[in-house]
Amino acid sequence: MSDGYNILMLKKILLLMAVLLALGALAAVYLASQQQAEVPTIELEVPPVVERALEPEPEPEAKPEPEPVAVVPLVSENARAHICYLSFNNPYEASVARTFVNSLSIYPNAPKITVTEYQSEGSDPEESLERLVRSGTRCDGLVLSGHHDEDGEFWGDRTSGDLEIDFLYELSARPTLSTWFSNVKALWLQGCHTATTRVFNPEVDSEDRVSGSPLTMINRHLDLSDLEGSIDDLNDIFLENTEEDNIILDYGRVFPAATIYTWWDKSPGVEAGSHWSFPFHVVQTSFVIDPDPQYFQHPFKRPIPEAAALRYAEILYEGLTRPTWPGHHEGPLKADEDTLIRGWKEHGRWAVHKREYSFENASAVGHRSLLSTSSGILKQLRGFNVLLAQLDEEWVAENSTAVVNTILGSEAYIPYNVYLLWAFAQKSPTYKEKMSASIELKQHLEWAINTPGEDNLQKREYSRFYSYLYE
């Protein structure tokens, strides 16, 4: 066969092979499509969520973020204060207050405020209070809550008796217990008729009127040969110069260092939500300091935003830990009594300002502490009251030396007996020398003289006494 023939046959074989390969590929595609059409659709069940710890997947490398701005602590990390409750009627008082202050303490930079109830259901309120006082538990703030009358008696559904103002007088006059009462810096009297607005008696007889310096009247009546009798007479005269029916004057003498929050008429009851009064007072004080909405938040919002919570905690802390001598607190808010009193007033003035977190009760009225008053009459009245109780119980001997030593021996007595000490010094060089050697008396006079504020009679009088002793 020729070479041409062979080449022709080879081409035909290659063409046939190509056709067969193409037919095989088409058949494979057809079969594959048929098989795909016959695959059933399967409904997949979503497995239930199993509560277990899952292995964390490696996170992608995060880009570096700027350092967060640290919250500067408002006060020392050890800043603490304690509020003692005696709830005579409303069982929710202390628990609501405790929930409120606990919600502030979740932030590390907040001062730590604690609340404890000391009135158990059905117990005698005077026994409850005396137990508290004798326990030595420090109460920076005290809340007495319940029914109250103009004669100075608290009672309620949770008590088996009354808490009377005379009992408080007797307890606070005891030498071993008087400091406890002086340590209370804030007193909430959550009851009706816990104050009136008039302090002094304009109808006092002219011969008993204490005008100008109280020293004149004290010098006129103080008799060292009949010490108790003459102090008793002076006590009656000074009482005549005050409004006898204003029970707040009595509470002020029992708790001399406390800013006192009262209701001159009806106070909110259980149905009106008296248990909201304490947190509302704090929130309204915050508004007085700064009306910025970030500091005016619902006291039971969960959680209270940090800015508001820190502000509320600091308000409480500064109100509960005011310096012994009145003035601005050293804390960042520099709170003083007037600011806290205004907050108390505002929390009863919904009808005026229409702000949330307040009552429609305009009888909310606050009072500066007896310690901070510039009235020599009011201060010396406390001095007379305590001395008469101690002389009557023979805790102090009835002689002028024992009385002078008792006053100079306690920082809790000096602020309320400055005029009496002055009269003693004028009657005896020995007593004047003893007073000149008293560091506590000198410090108190210096604090009073240098307290910021307008000039007043007390400052001028104390300056004279200071010069008399030390110059």
Secondary structure, 3 states (H helix, E strand, C coil): CCHHHHHHHHHHHHHHHHHHHHHHHHHHHHHHHHHHHCCCCCCCCCCCCCCCCCCCCCCCCCCCCCCCCCCCCCCCCCCEEEEEEEECCCCCHHHHHHHHHHHHCCCCCCCEEEEEECCCCCECHHHHHHHHHHHCCCCCEEEEECEECCCCEEECCCECCCEEHHHHHHHHCCCCCHHHHHCCCEEEEECCCCCCCCCECCCCCHHHCCCCCHHHHHHHHCCHHHHHHHHHHHHHHHHHCECCCCCHHHHHHHCCCCEEEEECCCCCCCCCCHHHHHHHHHHHHHHHHCCCHHHCCCCCCCCCCHHHHHHHHHHHHHHHCCCCCCCCCCCCCCCCHHHHHHHHHHCCEHHHHCCCCCCECCCEEEECCHHHCCCHHHHHHHHHHHHHHHHHCCCCCCCHHHHHHHHHCCCCCHHHCHHHHHHHHHHCHHHHHHHHCCHHHHHHHHHHHHCCCCCCHHHHHHHHHHHHHHC
